Amino acid sequence: MDIATGGALWRFTFAVGGLVAWLFLERWRPFRVPVQSRLSRYAINLSVAGVNALLLSVLLGGFLLTWSHQMMVAQTGLLNLLGLDGEANVIASVVVMDLVFYGVHRANHTVPVLWRFHRVHHSDLDLDVTTAFRFHPGEVLISTLIKLPAIWALGVSPLGLVSFEIGLLAAAQFQHSNLRVPEPYETIVRRVLVTPNMHRIHHSIVHGEHNSNFSTIFSVWDRLFGTYHMKVRQEGIRIGLSEYQDLRAVSLPRVMWMPFTARCSPTGPENPVL
């Protein structure tokens, strides 16, 4: 089995296994009652995930691993210049790629053309593990194109890339889950990782709240760059975007077409055409 096939297989296994596990845990210890039909949301979010898997993840994921292998052979990038290989490269790759995607995530909320695609993710009216898969194919493509120079500049190894992708997927499923994490465990975990409580604020309908907590795996980046925000009553958080609260505005066709609608503002309300 080549590295591209192996990487895709591992990611698929973790995606499906995590989805099933979190769906069970969410039903066992839910945080909030959903406002939209579960089956309707599952159909939308998993359909989007299917498109990404078929058109982008398999093809471009394999290309990224091949690219990473070539960079490793050529010994290019910061980590290779520092002499980091083996486990040290893997650990450093996960950390530095997570920092890169903190920046990417923050840019998604400030650059209008990036927000066009990212608002698909934020338009979900509920938050659960399936939201972790609700990313427009355009956003996945942009993320992939960003990874290419990042891998080259940093010298991320193939195993480091696979570890980051799996870690990112596992973190996304955890932080988007509709799971009630009891104290003091939530606070302890949040010292290192992004938790559902922390990320739920990021999905708040309030613009000042969803423009905070941009970290993807490790919570340290928000603390370090001043975007950490936890002073919100969790039970009072309303999920989604104020301009996309109508169920007609978040049907599957409209979700896929959302990036191409006329008006788009990452900082204020919009007027979707229903």
N, C-alpha and C positions, 0 to 999 in steps of 0.2 A: 504493500500500500504506500503510495507517495505521500509527501507531506501535505499537499493541498487536500487530497481526499481524506486523510486522517484528521486534519484540522476541521474540515466541514462536518465529518462524522461526530467528532467530540462535541462540537458546538450544537449540533442537532440533538444529540443525546441529552445534554445539559438543558437545552431549551424545553424539550418535551417533558423530561423528568421533573424539572423545576416547576413547570406549569401545572402539572398534575398535583404535585406536592402542595404548592401554595393554594390551589383551588380548594383542596381538602382542609388546609389549616384555616383559610378564610371563613369557611362554613362553620368550623369548630369554634373559632374565637374572633368573630367579626368586630370591626371598630364602628361601622356605621351602616345604616340600612340604605341600599341603593335607591336612587331616584328614577333610574331607567330600567327597563326590562333586562334581566341578565342575559337571556338568550339573544336578544337584539344586539346588545353591546358585544357579546362574545362573537357573534357573526361578523360584525363590523371590524373589530380589532384583529381577529384571527384571519379574516380575509386580507386585510392589509399586510399582516405578517406573512401570509402565503405568497402574496405578490412579491414581497421583498426576498423571500427565500428562493423563489423560482427565478426571478430576473436579476437579482443583485448578489445576494449572500453567497450562493454557490460559485458563480462565475468570478465575481470580484474578490471574494474571500480567498479563493485559490490563487488569484493573481497577486494579492498582497503577500501571501506566504512565499510565493516564488520570488517576488521582489525582495522580501526580507532575507531569503536565503542567498540571493545574489549580493546583497549588501554585506552579509556576513562573510562570504568568500572574499570579497574585495576589501574587507576590514575597514569600511568607511563608517563615519559617525562618531559621536562623542563617547559613547560607551566603549567602543572598540579602541579609541585613542587612549582611554583611561585604563585599558587592559582588563576590562570586566568581561569575563566569559562564564559559561556554565551557569550555576545557580545565581551568582552575583549579577549576571546580565539579565536573567529572568526577573529577579526581584526589582532591579533598577528599571527595567523596561516597563513593568506594571506601574511603578510609581511615576515615572516621567510621562508616560502616555496618559495616565490619569490627570496629571497637571495640564497637559496639552488640551485634554477634552473638558476640563474645567473652563479653560479659555474659550474653547469652541462653543460650549453651552452658553456661556455668558454672551458671546457674540450673537448667538441665535436669538437673544432677547433684545439686542440693541441695533442690529443691522437689518433694515426692512426686508431685503430680499431673502435673508436667512429666516426671519420671522415668518414670512409667507409659508414656508414649509413646516417650521417647528410648531406653529399654532395648531396644526392638525393634532399633534400630541396633546396639547393643552385644551383642546375642544371637547375632550371626553367629559361627560357630566358626572361620572363616578370615577373612583380610583380603586383599581384592583390589579392583580397580577397581569391581566390581559392588556392593561394600559402600557406595560413595559414593551409591548410589541407594536404599539400604535404610532409608528413613525412613517411619514410619507416616503415613498421610494426616492423622491427627489432629495430628501434630507439624508437618506442612507447613501445615495450616490455622492453627495457633497462631502459627507464624513469620510467616505472611502478615498476621495481625491485628496483630502487633507492628510490622511494617514500616509500617503505615498512620500511626500517630502519629510514628514515627521520620522518615518522609519529610516530614511536616508540620512537625515541630520543627526539622529540619535544613535543609530547603529543597533536598532532593536532586532534581536535574534528571532528566528521562526518560533521557537518554544516560548520566548518572551511575548511575542505577538499573540500566540494561541492562549497563553495564560492570561494576558490582559483581556482578550475578547471574552473568555469564559468568566473571568472575574467581573467584568462589566455587565455581562448578561445576568449572572447570579445576583449582583448588587441591584440591578434594575428591577428584577423580579421581587426581591425583598423589600426595597423601598417603596415600590408602587402597590404592594399588597395591602388589602383591606384587613390588616391584622392588628389586633390590640396587643401591644407589647407591654407587659406589666412593669411597673417600677419596682425596684431600682434598676432593673435590667436594661430598660430603654436608655436611661441616662448613661449607664456604663458603656453600652455598645456605641452610643452616639459620640463618645469621646474619640472613637477611631473611625467608625463607619457611618454612612448616611442611613438613617432609620426611617421607617414609615412616618413617624411624627414630624421629623425634619422635612421630609420631601412633600408631605401633605400640604405644608405651608406654601411650598413652591407651586403647587397646583391650585392655590386659592384664586377665587374670582377677583380678589382685591389686587390691583396692579402693583402696589408697593410690596405686597407679599410674594406674588409670583415672580417678582424681579429680585429674589434673594435665594439663598441656598442652592447654588449652582453645582456643587460638588457631585461627582458621579459615583465614586467608590469611597474615597477617604474624605471625611468631614473637615480635615485640617485646612483645606484650601479656602473654604469660606471664612474660617476663623482668621487665616493669615491675610486675606485680601479684603476683609471688612464687609463681606456679604452674608455673614451668619445671622440668622434671625429666628428666635424661638419664642418671643414674647407674644404669642397668639393662643387664644383658647381653642384647643383642638376641636371640641364639640361644636364650635360656632363656625368652623371653616366651611365655606360653600365652594364646591369644586367646579372648575371649568373657566370659560371666558364669558364675560357679561353679554357680549354680542352674539354668542352662540348657545343660548339657553333653550331655544326652541328645538324640539326634537326633529323638526323638518330640516333644520340647518346642519344636523350632524348625521344624516343618513349616509350610507356608504358612497353613493355617487357624489354627494356634496362634499364629503370629507376628501375624496380623491381630487376634486376640482378646486378645493379651497385655496391652494397656493396661487391660483390663476385668476381669482376674483379681483375686481378693480381696485378696491380700497384695502390698504394694509398699514397698520400702525403698531409698532411694538410697545408703545407707551400709553396708548389711549384707546377708547372704544371705537369699534368699527360698525358699519351698517351692512350686514350680509343681505344678499338678495335671496329671498325665500322662494 
